[in-house]
């Protein structure tokens, strides 16, 4: 008599998926997030298409929030789902310029790398490093507006 292991494997797979999803859901519900938005400018002009990474100053807070600026330099923090906000607390923000290299062929990527070397940086490198970034914000449930962050 032959016994198929396929039903047992599927049962184990679905149980694992359910348990995994349940843990994630309970984790999300234990960390409240609050709306947090603002604007970033450089020399009085909006800084568009830049990713902001929110690094908590609380070493026990492992959750990272992020945001991407629109054409007006405006951003809305995202943690678990789009524009849901960030956990309450103090943050240092670092900036990242998204790379489009994955959309290019190898030849285009090499040309783009050369172009980046010749192209001036969008902002000083101190804003890309957690240890040197001067960008500080406080997220709280009573104050969703993080104000205007100025890059010099």
N, CA and C of each residue as an Amber inpcrd file, in Angstrom:
protein
   456
   0.8400000  -1.1750000   0.0000000   0.0000000   0.0000000   0.0000000
   0.8890000   1.2430000   0.0000000   0.6050000   2.1620000  -0.8710000
   1.4010000   3.3700000  -1.0380000   0.6940000   4.5410000  -0.3650000
   1.4330000   5.3220000   0.4540000   0.8420000   6.4670000   1.1510000
   1.5010000   7.7350000   0.6220000   0.7120000   8.6410000   0.1740000
   1.2310000   9.8990000  -0.3590000   1.5970000  10.8510000   0.7790000
   2.7410000  11.5010000   0.6310000   3.1650000  12.4940000   1.6290000
   2.6910000  13.8940000   1.2540000   2.1360000  14.0090000   0.0730000
   1.7090000  15.3220000  -0.4020000   0.6920000  15.9980000   0.5300000
  -0.3710000  15.3030000   0.9770000  -1.3260000  15.9690000   1.8810000
  -0.6750000  16.4050000   3.1890000   0.2660000  15.5890000   3.6910000
   0.9350000  15.9410000   4.9450000   1.8090000  17.1800000   4.7630000
   2.4960000  17.2340000   3.6350000   3.3390000  18.3960000   3.3460000
   2.4890000  19.6590000   3.2400000   1.3680000  19.5670000   2.5280000
   0.4940000  20.7330000   2.3750000  -0.0710000  21.1740000   3.7180000
  -0.4530000  20.2120000   4.5480000  -0.9720000  20.5320000   5.8780000
   0.0940000  21.2660000   6.6950000   1.3160000  20.7530000   6.6820000
   2.4190000  21.3820000   7.4070000   2.6960000  22.7850000   6.8640000
   2.6710000  22.9240000   5.5450000   2.9200000  24.2190000   4.9110000
   1.8760000  25.2490000   5.3520000   0.5940000  24.8790000   5.2960000
  -0.4590000  25.8290000   5.6640000  -0.4390000  26.1640000   7.1500000
  -0.1290000  25.1910000   7.9950000  -0.0150000  25.4700000   9.4350000
   1.1130000  26.4570000   9.7010000   2.2300000  26.2610000   9.0200000
   3.3680000  27.1710000   9.1760000   3.0010000  28.5750000   8.7190000
   2.3080000  28.6770000   7.5980000   1.9050000  29.9880000   7.0800000
   0.9550000  30.6860000   8.0530000   0.0100000  29.9480000   8.5950000
  -0.9570000  30.5390000   9.5210000  -0.2620000  31.0200000  10.7830000
   0.6230000  30.2090000  11.3290000   1.3530000  30.6120000  12.5310000
   2.2300000  31.8230000  12.2580000   2.9090000  31.8210000  11.1280000
   3.7780000  32.9500000  10.7790000   2.9900000  34.2310000  10.6300000
   1.8620000  34.1590000   9.9450000   1.0410000  35.3540000   9.7590000
   0.4590000  35.8250000  11.0770000   0.0740000  34.8980000  11.9230000
  -0.4770000  35.2660000  13.2220000   0.5310000  36.0120000  14.0610000
   1.7830000  35.5870000  14.0480000   2.8100000  36.2690000  14.8290000
   3.0340000  37.6790000  14.3040000   3.0590000  37.8180000  12.9890000
   3.2750000  39.1400000  12.4120000   2.1390000  40.0750000  12.7870000
   0.8960000  39.5880000  12.7040000  -0.2490000  40.4240000  13.0340000
  -0.2090000  40.8670000  14.4860000   0.1350000  39.9440000  15.3950000
   0.1890000  40.3240000  16.8040000   1.3270000  41.3040000  17.0530000
   2.4340000  41.1650000  16.3040000   3.5480000  42.1030000  16.4470000
   3.1200000  43.5030000  16.0190000   2.4220000  43.5780000  14.8830000
   1.9620000  44.8780000  14.3990000   1.0270000  45.5410000  15.4020000
   0.1650000  44.7520000  16.0280000  -0.8020000  45.3450000  16.9410000
  -0.1700000  45.8000000  18.2530000   1.0260000  45.3200000  18.5660000
   1.6740000  45.7350000  19.8140000   2.4990000  47.0000000  19.6490000
   2.7330000  47.4240000  18.4210000   3.5180000  48.6340000  18.1730000
   2.6300000  49.6530000  17.4730000   2.0620000  50.5910000  18.2160000
   1.2050000  51.5910000  17.5770000   2.0350000  52.5750000  16.7470000
   1.4740000  52.9750000  15.6350000   2.1140000  53.9880000  14.7970000
   1.1910000  55.1920000  14.7060000   1.7920000  56.3560000  14.4880000
   1.0410000  57.6030000  14.4400000   1.3920000  58.3540000  13.1650000
   0.4230000  59.0550000  12.5780000   0.6960000  59.8130000  11.3590000
   1.8930000  60.7430000  11.5490000   2.7430000  60.7740000  10.5360000
   3.9330000  61.6280000  10.5830000   4.2750000  62.0470000   9.1610000
   4.2570000  63.3480000   8.9150000   4.5520000  63.8520000   7.5770000
   5.2790000  65.1810000   7.6860000   5.9000000  65.5590000   6.5990000
   6.6240000  66.8170000   6.5810000   7.0820000  67.1470000   5.1760000
   8.0680000  68.0070000   5.1110000   8.6090000  68.4500000   3.8270000
  10.1100000  68.6090000   3.9980000  10.8520000  68.3200000   2.9270000
  12.2970000  68.4960000   2.9670000  12.7080000  69.4070000   1.8140000
  13.5260000  70.4000000   2.1430000  13.9680000  71.3650000   1.1320000
  15.4860000  71.5170000   1.1950000  16.0290000  71.9570000   0.0730000
  17.4570000  72.2550000  -0.0120000  17.6020000  73.5910000  -0.7210000
  18.2230000  74.5320000  -0.0360000  18.3920000  75.8900000  -0.5660000
  17.0510000  76.4810000  -0.9950000  16.0140000  76.2250000  -0.2050000
  14.6930000  76.7770000  -0.4530000  13.8600000  76.0350000  -1.4750000
  14.4190000  74.9850000  -2.1060000  13.6900000  74.2360000  -3.1290000
  13.3910000  72.8260000  -2.6280000  12.2510000  72.2560000  -3.0590000
  11.9020000  70.9040000  -2.6160000  12.9250000  69.8730000  -3.0850000
  13.1960000  68.8980000  -2.2400000  14.0940000  67.7980000  -2.5780000
  13.2100000  66.6040000  -2.9430000  13.0940000  66.3160000  -4.2350000
  12.1640000  65.2980000  -4.7320000  12.8470000  63.9520000  -4.9470000
  12.0670000  62.8760000  -4.7750000  12.5310000  61.5320000  -5.0980000
  13.5960000  60.9730000  -4.1820000  13.6190000  61.4120000  -2.9460000
  14.6180000  60.9530000  -1.9800000  13.9190000  60.0930000  -0.9290000
  14.5780000  59.0260000  -0.5010000  14.0380000  58.1560000   0.5460000
  14.5790000  58.6100000   1.8910000  13.6860000  58.7560000   2.8580000
  14.0610000  59.0830000   4.2330000  13.9400000  57.8140000   5.0630000
  14.9800000  57.4730000   5.8100000  14.9510000  56.3310000   6.7190000
  14.9250000  56.8800000   8.1380000  13.9360000  56.4710000   8.9190000
  13.7750000  56.9190000  10.3030000  14.4850000  55.9230000  11.2240000
  15.5530000  56.3570000  11.8980000  16.3040000  55.5220000  12.8350000
  15.9530000  55.9820000  14.2460000  15.3340000  55.1010000  15.0210000
  14.9480000  55.4590000  16.3830000  16.1800000  55.6830000  17.2480000
  16.1150000  56.6860000  18.1220000  17.2130000  56.9140000  19.0690000
  17.1280000  55.9370000  20.2360000  16.0030000  55.2280000  20.3550000
  15.8350000  54.1830000  21.3690000  16.4540000  52.8980000  20.8220000
  17.5520000  52.4470000  21.4190000  18.2660000  51.2750000  20.9100000
  17.4180000  50.0030000  20.9600000  16.3680000  49.9850000  21.7600000
  15.4920000  48.8170000  21.8380000  14.4360000  48.8000000  20.7360000
  14.2540000  49.9130000  20.0540000  13.2690000  50.0160000  18.9750000
  13.9280000  49.5420000  17.6790000  13.5470000  48.3830000  17.1970000
  14.1640000  47.7920000  16.0040000  13.3830000  48.0730000  14.7250000
  12.2070000  48.6390000  14.8520000  11.3690000  48.8910000  13.6800000
  11.8620000  50.1370000  12.9600000  12.0080000  50.0300000  11.6470000
  12.4310000  51.1700000  10.8330000  11.2380000  51.6440000  10.0030000
  11.0490000  52.9270000  10.0120000  10.0340000  53.5380000   9.1610000
  10.7650000  54.2370000   8.0260000  10.0450000  54.5280000   6.9740000
  10.6510000  55.2460000   5.8600000   9.6010000  56.0800000   5.1480000
  10.0760000  56.9330000   4.2640000   9.1930000  57.7710000   3.4550000
   9.9340000  58.1270000   2.1730000   9.1880000  58.5000000   1.1560000
   9.7790000  58.9710000  -0.0980000   9.1760000  60.3280000  -0.4140000
  10.0320000  61.2700000  -0.7810000   9.5330000  62.6140000  -1.0770000
   8.8910000  62.6600000  -2.4620000   7.8400000  63.4750000  -2.5610000
   7.2030000  63.6910000  -3.8560000   7.8650000  64.8940000  -4.5380000
   7.2970000  65.3520000  -5.6370000   7.8940000  66.4690000  -6.3830000
   7.9290000  67.7740000  -5.6010000   7.0660000  67.8890000  -4.5880000
   7.0390000  69.0910000  -3.7530000   7.9050000  68.9420000  -2.5060000
   8.6330000  67.8140000  -2.3970000   9.4730000  67.5660000  -1.2280000
   8.7020000  67.0370000  -0.0350000   7.4120000  66.7810000  -0.2120000
   6.5780000  66.2950000   0.8970000   6.7680000  64.7870000   1.0780000
   6.6500000  64.3400000   2.3350000   6.7740000  62.9220000   2.6390000
   5.7890000  62.5250000   3.7300000   5.4310000  61.2320000   3.7340000
   4.5580000  60.6470000   4.7520000   5.2270000  59.3530000   5.2100000
   5.4230000  59.2140000   6.5130000   6.0970000  58.0330000   7.0570000
   5.2730000  56.7690000   6.8490000   5.9930000  55.6840000   6.5620000
   5.4060000  54.3670000   6.3630000   6.1610000  53.3610000   7.2230000
   5.4040000  52.5240000   7.9440000   6.0400000  51.4870000   8.7570000
   5.5490000  50.1060000   8.3570000   4.2650000  49.8290000   8.5340000
   3.7160000  48.5170000   8.2100000   2.9580000  48.5220000   6.8900000
   2.2380000  49.6100000   6.6240000   1.5340000  49.7520000   5.3520000
   1.6660000  51.2060000   4.9130000   1.4490000  51.4610000   3.6560000
   1.6890000  52.7740000   3.0700000   1.0330000  53.8980000   3.8620000
   1.8480000  54.8810000   4.2380000   1.4030000  56.1160000   4.8910000
   0.7210000  55.9020000   6.2410000   1.0620000  54.8100000   6.9400000
   0.4360000  54.5720000   8.2470000   1.1080000  55.3340000   9.3790000
   2.3010000  55.8630000   9.1560000   2.9910000  56.6280000  10.1830000
   4.1930000  55.9000000  10.7370000   4.5980000  56.2950000  11.9470000
   5.7760000  55.7250000  12.6020000   5.4890000  55.5680000  14.0920000
   6.2040000  54.6640000  14.7630000   6.0450000  54.5560000  16.2150000
   6.4630000  55.8570000  16.8980000   5.8530000  56.1490000  18.0180000
   6.1680000  57.3610000  18.7670000   7.6250000  57.3210000  19.2250000
   8.2970000  58.4750000  19.1490000   9.6740000  58.5430000  19.6260000
  10.5100000  59.5480000  18.8740000  11.7830000  59.6040000  19.2590000
  12.7530000  60.4960000  18.6240000  13.5270000  59.7240000  17.5650000
  13.7910000  60.3970000  16.4420000  14.4530000  59.7500000  15.3140000
  15.5570000  60.6270000  14.7340000  16.5780000  59.9520000  14.2070000
  17.5490000  60.5800000  13.3210000  17.1880000  60.0830000  11.9330000
  17.1510000  60.9900000  10.9760000  16.7820000  60.6160000   9.6100000
  18.0190000  60.6150000   8.7300000  18.1450000  59.5410000   7.9400000
  19.1790000  59.5080000   6.9060000  18.4780000  59.5340000   5.5520000
  19.1890000  60.0080000   4.5500000  18.6380000  60.1380000   3.2040000
  19.3150000  59.1600000   2.2580000  18.5230000  58.6200000   1.3310000
  19.0200000  57.6840000   0.3330000  18.4670000  58.1060000  -1.0190000
  19.3180000  58.0840000  -2.0310000  18.8560000  58.3480000  -3.3890000
  18.5800000  56.9920000  -4.0280000  17.3440000  56.7400000  -4.4840000
  17.0450000  55.4400000  -5.0880000  17.8620000  55.2120000  -6.3520000
  18.2340000  53.9660000  -6.5650000  19.0020000  53.6020000  -7.7500000
  18.0720000  52.9880000  -8.7750000  18.2430000  53.3630000 -10.0250000
  17.4650000  52.7790000 -11.1190000  18.2890000  51.7500000 -11.8750000
  19.4310000  51.3590000 -11.2920000  20.3460000  50.4670000 -11.9890000
  19.6970000  49.1430000 -12.3600000  18.7920000  48.6340000 -11.5470000
  18.1640000  47.3450000 -11.8320000  17.3050000  47.3980000 -13.0910000
  16.8840000  48.5910000 -13.4860000  16.0630000  48.7310000 -14.6820000
  16.8970000  48.8320000 -15.9550000  18.1950000  48.9000000 -15.8210000
  19.0660000  49.1280000 -16.9660000  19.7630000  47.8470000 -17.3830000
  20.1980000  47.8310000 -18.6400000  21.0490000  46.7320000 -19.0840000
  22.4320000  46.9370000 -18.4830000  23.3170000  45.9450000 -18.6130000
  24.6650000  46.0720000 -18.0410000  25.4130000  47.2590000 -18.6440000
  25.2620000  47.4510000 -19.9260000  25.9400000  48.5740000 -20.5770000
  25.3920000  49.9000000 -20.0570000  24.0710000  49.9870000 -19.9480000
  23.4530000  51.1960000 -19.4150000  23.8740000  51.4320000 -17.9720000
  23.9760000  50.3510000 -17.1910000  24.3770000  50.4700000 -15.7880000
  25.7960000  51.0200000 -15.6810000  26.6890000  50.5540000 -16.5390000
  28.0660000  51.0580000 -16.5200000  28.0880000  52.5390000 -16.8790000
  27.2960000  52.9340000 -17.8710000  27.2140000  54.3420000 -18.2510000
  26.6380000  55.1670000 -17.1080000  25.6150000  54.6300000 -16.4500000
  24.9900000  55.3470000 -15.3350000  25.9710000  55.5230000 -14.1770000
  26.7620000  54.4810000 -13.8830000  27.7640000  54.5940000 -12.8110000
  28.7690000  55.6920000 -13.1430000  29.1950000  55.7610000 -14.3990000
  30.1340000  56.8010000 -14.8090000  29.4820000  58.1720000 -14.6870000
  28.2060000  58.2700000 -15.0840000  27.4760000  59.5290000 -14.9870000
  27.3850000  59.9860000 -13.5360000  27.1120000  59.0290000 -12.6190000
  27.0170000  59.3730000 -11.2040000  28.3350000  59.9180000 -10.6730000
  29.4440000  59.3760000 -11.1710000  30.7510000  59.8630000 -10.7170000
  30.9530000  61.3130000 -11.1380000  30.4460000  61.6570000 -12.3080000
  30.6320000  63.0070000 -12.8320000  29.5610000  63.9700000 -12.3240000
  28.4020000  63.4440000 -11.9860000  27.2730000  64.2650000 -11.5540000
  27.4630000  64.6780000 -10.0910000  27.2240000  65.9420000  -9.7750000
  27.3470000  66.3500000  -8.3740000  26.2830000  65.6650000  -7.5120000
  26.6160000  65.4040000  -6.2650000  25.6890000  64.7510000  -5.3390000
  24.4770000  65.6480000  -5.1030000  23.3310000  65.0250000  -4.8620000
  22.1120000  65.7870000  -4.5860000  22.2080000  66.5470000  -3.2750000
  22.9360000  65.9670000  -2.3160000  23.0720000  66.5770000  -0.9920000
  24.3740000  66.0710000  -0.3760000  24.8910000  66.7670000   0.6320000
  26.1400000  66.3360000   1.2760000  26.0250000  64.9260000   1.8710000
  27.1220000  64.1950000   1.8490000  27.1280000  62.8000000   2.3020000
  26.8060000  62.6420000   3.7850000  26.9550000  63.7030000   4.5720000
  26.6450000  63.5840000   6.0070000  25.1960000  63.1750000   6.2500000
  24.3100000  63.4550000   5.3010000  22.8950000  63.1110000   5.4460000
  22.6240000  61.6240000   5.1780000  23.6090000  60.9200000   4.6230000
  23.4550000  59.4960000   4.3360000  23.9520000  58.6190000   5.4790000
  24.6030000  59.2020000   6.4600000  25.2400000  58.4540000   7.5370000
  24.5190000  58.7100000   8.8590000  24.1370000  57.6520000   9.5380000
  23.4170000  57.7780000  10.8040000  24.2300000  58.5490000  11.8400000
  25.5350000  58.3490000  11.8530000  26.3850000  59.0010000  12.8520000
  26.5440000  60.5000000  12.6120000  26.3410000  60.9470000  11.3760000
  26.6000000  62.3580000  11.0640000  25.3730000  63.1510000  10.6230000
  24.2510000  62.4810000  10.4070000  23.0610000  63.2020000   9.9440000
  22.5280000  64.1340000  11.0320000  22.3480000  65.4140000  10.6920000
  21.7990000  66.3620000  11.6550000  20.2650000  66.4010000  11.6670000
  19.6390000  65.5770000  10.8230000  18.1760000  65.5980000  10.7180000
  17.5520000  64.8230000  11.8750000  16.8390000  65.5380000  12.7380000
  16.2050000  64.9490000  13.9230000  14.7250000  65.3100000  13.9200000
  13.8790000  64.3310000  14.2310000  12.4390000  64.5760000  14.3450000
  11.8880000  63.8220000  15.5500000  10.7260000  64.2690000  15.9990000
  10.0160000  63.5910000  17.0870000   8.6220000  63.2480000  16.5820000
   8.2860000  61.9590000  16.6180000   6.9570000  61.5010000  16.2320000
   6.1370000  61.3400000  17.5090000   4.9550000  61.9630000  17.5220000
   4.0600000  61.8110000  18.6740000   2.6230000  61.7320000  18.1810000
   1.7780000  61.1370000  19.0010000   0.3860000  60.9530000  18.5820000
  -0.3560000  62.2710000  18.4550000   0.1080000  63.3170000  19.1170000
  -0.5790000  64.6090000  19.0930000  -0.0260000  65.5910000  18.0640000
   1.0600000  65.2380000  17.3770000   1.6810000  66.1670000  16.4360000
   2.0920000  65.4290000  15.1560000   1.1800000  65.3100000  14.1760000
   1.5150000  64.5840000  12.9470000   2.4510000  65.3430000  12.0050000
   2.5290000  66.6720000  12.1340000   3.3560000  67.4770000  11.2360000
   4.7830000  67.5630000  11.7710000   5.7240000  66.9890000  11.0310000
   7.1340000  67.0200000  11.4230000   7.8240000  68.3040000  10.9740000
   7.0880000  69.1480000  10.2700000   7.6330000  70.4320000   9.8470000
   8.4740000  70.3340000   8.5830000   9.2780000  71.3660000   8.3840000
  10.1480000  71.4370000   7.2100000  11.5700000  71.1120000   7.6420000
  12.1560000  70.1140000   6.9850000  13.5480000  69.7490000   7.2240000
  14.3800000  70.4240000   6.1480000  15.4010000  71.1340000   6.5540000
  16.2150000  71.8700000   5.5870000  17.5960000  71.2470000   5.4460000
  17.9760000  70.9990000   4.1990000  19.2880000  70.4570000   3.8470000
  20.1540000  71.6180000   3.3850000  21.3750000  71.6760000   3.8800000
  22.2590000  72.7610000   3.4140000  23.4920000  72.2140000   2.7510000
